[in-house]
Amino acid sequence: MNDKEKIAEDLFKQGYNCAQSVLGAFHKEIGMSFEDSLKLASSFGGGMGRMREVCGAVSSMFIIAGIKKGYISPNDDIVKEKHYTLIQNLAEKFKKEYGTIICRELLGEDDNSPVPSKRTEQYYQERPCENFIKTAAKIIEENLL
């Protein structure tokens, strides 16, 4: 396990959501304060506000890709295509490990109540999110930094 994987895992164990854990681990690399990275990622936890859509760890991979390698010209289709190819490649690397980037499919549940799950020892034993977070951190280090 590399340093960023460990930092992201530790943040998750402190109670931060998947997206916050990944983005928070890389806040210096993207030139953002830790607090601002937590705020930016806060909406993406639980597959976007606990709607169980795109995994928060994956969303943070995409945020980091945008900050590090994103485009700014709305009319440069070649640059857009290059960036979207990067995003799709990152998603494929995650899918290769888990088969999907969709939170409800990763968790095998469709509970989209806005009430966050209590972070108990049992929660951490049953929840596979630590693996997703570590994988996202590894993909970021290998492909974006």
Backbone bond lengths (Angstrom), bond angles and torsions (degrees), N, CA, C in turn:
res aa  C-N    CA-C-N  psi(-1)  N-CA   C-N-CA  omega(-1)  CA-C   N-CA-C  phi
1 M - - - 1.451 - - 1.532 108.04 -
2 N 1.345 116.38 131.77 1.460 119.39 178.37 1.534 111.15 -85.13
3 D 1.317 115.95 172.84 1.472 120.81 -175.77 1.528 112.63 -58.94
4 K 1.328 116.81 -43.62 1.469 119.52 -177.46 1.526 111.26 -67.42
5 E 1.304 117.25 -36.74 1.460 120.24 175.46 1.526 110.07 -59.72
6 K 1.316 115.81 -44.17 1.474 121.05 -179.06 1.528 110.62 -66.66
7 I 1.319 117.42 -43.18 1.471 120.44 178.46 1.522 110.25 -61.14
8 A 1.338 116.38 -46.60 1.467 120.42 -179.75 1.529 110.93 -61.75
9 E 1.321 116.48 -43.13 1.463 121.20 178.40 1.530 110.43 -62.11
10 D 1.317 116.80 -44.54 1.464 120.54 179.41 1.529 111.69 -62.66
11 L 1.319 116.73 -40.19 1.473 119.65 178.07 1.525 110.60 -62.44
12 F 1.321 116.24 -41.38 1.466 119.54 177.95 1.525 110.37 -61.88
13 K 1.319 116.65 -42.88 1.463 120.78 -179.90 1.528 112.23 -67.44
14 Q 1.327 117.20 -19.85 1.461 121.11 174.95 1.530 111.50 -80.37
15 G 1.340 117.14 -11.26 1.452 120.54 177.12 1.520 115.12 114.49
16 Y 1.336 117.66 -1.44 1.467 119.63 177.42 1.518 109.18 -72.94
17 N 1.331 116.90 152.25 1.462 119.42 179.51 1.537 110.04 -74.98
18 C 1.325 116.26 173.25 1.471 121.46 -175.57 1.522 111.89 -57.74
19 A 1.309 116.27 -45.83 1.466 120.72 -178.61 1.523 110.66 -65.36
20 Q 1.312 117.48 -44.54 1.467 121.08 178.82 1.520 111.07 -62.92
21 S 1.311 116.68 -38.77 1.461 120.80 -178.04 1.522 111.03 -62.98
22 V 1.316 116.52 -43.07 1.462 120.24 -179.71 1.529 110.73 -73.00
23 L 1.311 117.41 -50.96 1.465 119.40 -177.66 1.530 110.96 -64.49
24 G 1.313 116.69 -39.50 1.465 120.58 178.01 1.515 112.59 -61.23
25 A 1.322 116.91 -35.11 1.458 120.83 179.92 1.532 112.13 -66.75
26 F 1.318 116.45 -24.58 1.464 121.54 -176.29 1.527 113.08 -112.74
27 H 1.322 117.78 15.57 1.464 119.92 -173.17 1.525 112.74 -58.37
28 K 1.306 118.85 -37.71 1.471 120.64 179.97 1.523 111.13 -68.15
29 E 1.322 116.49 -40.62 1.462 120.88 -178.61 1.522 112.71 -64.98
30 I 1.332 116.97 -24.76 1.467 119.73 179.54 1.527 111.71 -102.54
31 G 1.332 115.87 7.48 1.459 120.27 175.67 1.511 114.18 68.42
32 M 1.308 116.22 38.89 1.461 121.21 -176.01 1.528 108.84 -128.78
33 S 1.302 116.40 146.06 1.464 118.37 175.09 1.524 108.90 -67.44
34 F 1.317 115.18 155.63 1.462 120.19 178.24 1.527 109.99 -57.93
35 E 1.322 116.77 -45.32 1.471 121.45 -177.98 1.520 111.23 -62.22
36 D 1.343 117.23 -43.69 1.466 119.63 179.52 1.521 111.35 -66.56
37 S 1.341 117.45 -35.10 1.465 119.46 177.95 1.526 110.31 -65.38
38 L 1.335 116.22 -37.81 1.468 119.56 177.67 1.518 111.60 -65.44
39 K 1.330 116.09 -42.03 1.464 119.78 178.89 1.522 111.29 -64.00
40 L 1.338 115.95 -46.93 1.468 120.33 -178.90 1.524 111.17 -58.83
41 A 1.320 116.95 -42.47 1.465 121.05 -175.76 1.520 113.89 -83.01
42 S 1.329 117.77 -13.37 1.469 120.24 -171.94 1.524 113.75 -57.90
43 S 1.300 118.60 -33.05 1.468 121.64 -177.79 1.521 113.70 -75.56
44 F 1.326 117.10 -15.08 1.460 120.98 -173.39 1.528 113.63 -94.07
45 G 1.327 118.13 -4.41 1.456 121.18 179.85 1.518 111.89 -66.37
46 G 1.315 115.35 150.38 1.465 120.26 179.31 1.515 112.67 65.98
47 G 1.326 116.00 29.67 1.464 119.05 -179.22 1.510 111.19 71.19
48 M 1.316 116.68 45.70 1.463 125.42 179.27 1.523 110.52 76.50
49 G 1.308 114.92 86.73 1.465 120.62 176.95 1.511 113.90 63.06
50 R 1.333 115.89 33.28 1.476 123.18 -179.03 1.523 112.68 62.59
51 M 1.335 116.74 25.41 1.468 119.94 174.61 1.523 111.58 -85.80
52 R 1.358 115.79 -4.28 1.460 122.49 176.84 1.530 112.39 64.39
53 E 1.311 116.66 35.39 1.461 121.54 176.07 1.530 108.86 -91.22
54 V 1.331 120.77 -126.59 1.463 122.25 -178.88 1.529 109.39 -65.32
55 C 1.316 116.19 131.69 1.468 123.65 179.21 1.525 109.94 -51.77
56 G 1.322 116.57 136.83 1.453 121.70 -180.00 1.518 113.05 -60.85
57 A 1.321 118.18 -37.17 1.468 121.25 178.29 1.523 110.23 -63.11
58 V 1.319 116.51 -39.14 1.464 121.69 177.85 1.532 109.73 -69.06
59 S 1.312 117.30 -42.57 1.469 120.09 177.98 1.524 110.43 -57.41
60 S 1.322 117.57 -40.97 1.465 119.88 178.71 1.522 111.70 -68.43
61 M 1.330 117.73 -32.72 1.470 119.11 172.96 1.521 109.74 -58.12
62 F 1.318 116.02 -43.73 1.462 120.94 -177.87 1.527 111.29 -69.32
63 I 1.328 117.40 -37.72 1.471 120.46 176.65 1.531 109.46 -61.20
64 I 1.316 116.50 -46.79 1.464 120.55 -179.91 1.527 110.67 -63.22
65 A 1.324 117.21 -40.87 1.467 120.80 177.13 1.524 110.60 -60.71
66 G 1.317 116.74 -40.20 1.457 120.00 178.64 1.517 112.28 -65.88
67 I 1.315 116.49 -41.76 1.466 120.30 -179.97 1.531 110.44 -68.37
68 K 1.325 117.39 -41.97 1.468 120.97 -176.56 1.531 113.44 -80.98
69 K 1.327 116.97 -35.07 1.466 119.17 -170.43 1.532 112.78 -138.00
70 G 1.324 116.77 18.10 1.454 120.06 -177.24 1.520 113.23 -73.75
71 Y 1.310 115.51 168.97 1.461 121.49 179.91 1.521 109.81 -105.92
72 I 1.319 115.96 159.88 1.465 120.53 179.30 1.521 112.73 -124.55
73 S 1.320 117.50 -17.41 1.458 120.25 -179.62 1.522 109.72 -87.43
74 P 1.329 117.85 122.00 1.458 119.53 -178.56 1.530 112.92 -74.15
75 N 1.312 117.81 -10.38 1.464 120.47 -174.00 1.520 113.91 -111.57
76 D 1.315 118.59 2.83 1.464 121.49 -178.44 1.524 109.45 -96.49
77 D 1.318 114.62 88.62 1.464 119.63 -176.17 1.519 113.12 -65.22
78 I 1.310 117.77 -28.24 1.467 120.47 178.64 1.522 110.18 -67.16
79 V 1.325 117.18 -44.16 1.466 121.25 179.00 1.529 109.97 -67.48
80 K 1.326 117.04 -40.89 1.470 119.93 177.06 1.521 110.76 -59.51
81 E 1.327 116.00 -46.11 1.466 119.85 -179.74 1.526 110.77 -60.91
82 K 1.313 117.04 -41.61 1.466 120.78 178.42 1.528 110.46 -60.94
83 H 1.340 116.15 -43.01 1.468 119.35 -179.81 1.532 111.34 -68.03
84 Y 1.314 116.80 -44.52 1.459 119.18 179.49 1.528 111.35 -64.11
85 T 1.326 116.83 -32.52 1.466 120.38 174.79 1.520 110.00 -63.58
86 L 1.331 116.81 -42.72 1.466 120.87 176.46 1.521 110.53 -58.43
87 I 1.318 117.40 -47.76 1.470 121.93 -179.20 1.525 110.29 -60.20
88 Q 1.323 116.52 -45.95 1.462 119.65 179.67 1.522 111.53 -64.28
89 N 1.330 117.16 -36.50 1.464 120.21 177.50 1.521 111.80 -66.28
90 L 1.340 116.79 -41.25 1.464 120.01 176.43 1.528 110.35 -61.22
91 A 1.327 116.09 -44.47 1.465 120.69 178.92 1.529 110.64 -61.26
92 E 1.318 117.07 -41.00 1.467 120.67 179.95 1.523 111.83 -64.41
93 K 1.322 117.02 -36.92 1.462 119.86 178.07 1.534 110.38 -64.07
94 F 1.321 116.34 -40.12 1.457 120.44 177.44 1.532 110.01 -68.58
95 K 1.330 116.78 -44.18 1.469 121.23 178.90 1.526 111.67 -61.53
96 K 1.326 116.18 -33.50 1.464 119.51 179.27 1.528 110.69 -60.34
97 E 1.327 116.25 -34.04 1.467 121.37 178.87 1.531 112.30 -79.45
98 Y 1.340 117.15 -39.52 1.474 120.42 -168.22 1.527 115.17 -124.96
99 G 1.326 117.95 -6.73 1.452 120.60 176.07 1.519 115.29 86.91
100 T 1.326 117.42 -13.08 1.464 120.87 -176.72 1.533 109.43 -161.92
101 I 1.331 115.58 164.52 1.469 120.73 171.09 1.527 110.54 -115.06
102 I 1.319 116.55 7.24 1.466 122.37 -176.41 1.530 110.12 -91.01
103 C 1.315 115.87 123.63 1.467 122.96 -175.39 1.533 112.32 -53.17
104 R 1.321 117.70 -50.83 1.481 119.82 -175.74 1.520 111.52 -61.50
105 E 1.334 116.82 -32.59 1.461 120.38 178.45 1.531 110.64 -76.26
106 L 1.310 116.46 -37.33 1.463 120.41 177.65 1.525 111.26 -64.42
107 L 1.331 115.35 -40.16 1.467 120.26 -177.58 1.520 113.24 -87.15
108 G 1.311 117.44 -18.81 1.453 120.41 -176.13 1.509 112.59 69.25
109 E 1.341 115.19 30.12 1.469 120.14 178.85 1.514 109.50 -147.46
110 D 1.310 115.37 159.53 1.459 120.37 -177.57 1.525 111.41 -126.23
111 D 1.331 117.66 25.91 1.465 121.82 178.66 1.524 108.38 -73.12
112 N 1.330 115.66 105.86 1.461 118.74 -179.50 1.527 112.15 -111.49
113 S 1.307 116.00 27.13 1.461 120.41 173.79 1.521 108.15 -60.47
114 P 1.325 118.40 140.32 1.464 119.63 178.93 1.528 113.73 -71.69
115 V 1.326 117.10 -6.77 1.466 120.93 -178.94 1.532 108.46 -79.04
116 P 1.338 117.52 118.75 1.469 119.13 -179.42 1.521 112.29 -66.66
117 S 1.309 115.08 148.31 1.466 120.65 176.45 1.519 109.40 -69.13
118 K 1.317 115.61 142.30 1.461 120.74 176.10 1.523 108.98 -67.84
119 R 1.303 115.81 134.71 1.462 121.82 -179.51 1.525 109.54 -86.79
120 T 1.302 114.62 90.04 1.460 121.64 177.98 1.529 108.83 -108.70
121 E 1.314 116.75 172.05 1.458 120.10 176.14 1.528 110.52 -60.56
122 Q 1.318 116.46 -38.61 1.467 120.59 178.39 1.521 110.79 -63.96
123 Y 1.337 117.10 -39.85 1.460 121.84 177.64 1.530 109.71 -55.18
124 Y 1.338 116.15 -50.23 1.463 120.46 -177.24 1.533 112.08 -67.36
125 Q 1.328 117.52 -30.73 1.461 120.58 178.43 1.526 111.30 -71.46
126 E 1.335 116.66 -35.99 1.461 120.93 -174.73 1.524 113.53 -90.39
127 R 1.305 117.17 -28.04 1.465 122.07 -172.23 1.527 110.55 -83.77
128 P 1.344 118.50 125.00 1.469 120.90 -178.86 1.535 113.99 -83.04
129 C 1.312 117.66 4.75 1.465 121.58 -172.85 1.526 113.89 -57.85
130 E 1.315 117.70 -32.80 1.471 119.21 178.81 1.521 110.71 -57.28
131 N 1.310 117.23 -38.82 1.463 120.56 178.35 1.522 110.96 -64.80
132 F 1.331 116.96 -41.64 1.461 120.79 -179.51 1.526 110.78 -64.57
133 I 1.318 115.43 -40.80 1.463 121.92 -179.77 1.530 110.13 -64.36
134 K 1.311 116.80 -46.41 1.464 120.47 -179.63 1.528 110.90 -65.29
135 T 1.317 117.01 -39.42 1.466 120.42 178.02 1.521 110.57 -63.94
136 A 1.317 117.21 -44.11 1.470 120.35 178.71 1.525 110.44 -60.97
137 A 1.321 117.47 -42.99 1.468 121.00 179.07 1.529 110.72 -62.31
138 K 1.304 116.37 -41.30 1.468 120.38 179.08 1.526 110.67 -64.98
139 I 1.312 117.26 -44.13 1.466 121.48 179.32 1.528 110.21 -61.23
140 I 1.315 116.87 -41.49 1.470 121.10 178.97 1.531 109.37 -61.37
141 E 1.304 116.91 -50.14 1.476 119.97 -178.12 1.516 111.76 -61.45
142 E 1.316 117.08 -40.18 1.462 120.43 -176.59 1.521 113.22 -76.84
143 N 1.336 118.31 -23.60 1.453 120.12 -170.21 1.522 115.90 -121.76
144 L 1.325 117.55 -15.91 1.458 119.43 -175.20 1.529 113.61 -121.10
145 L 1.308 117.98 -22.68 1.466 119.74 -175.43 1.523 111.99 -109.27
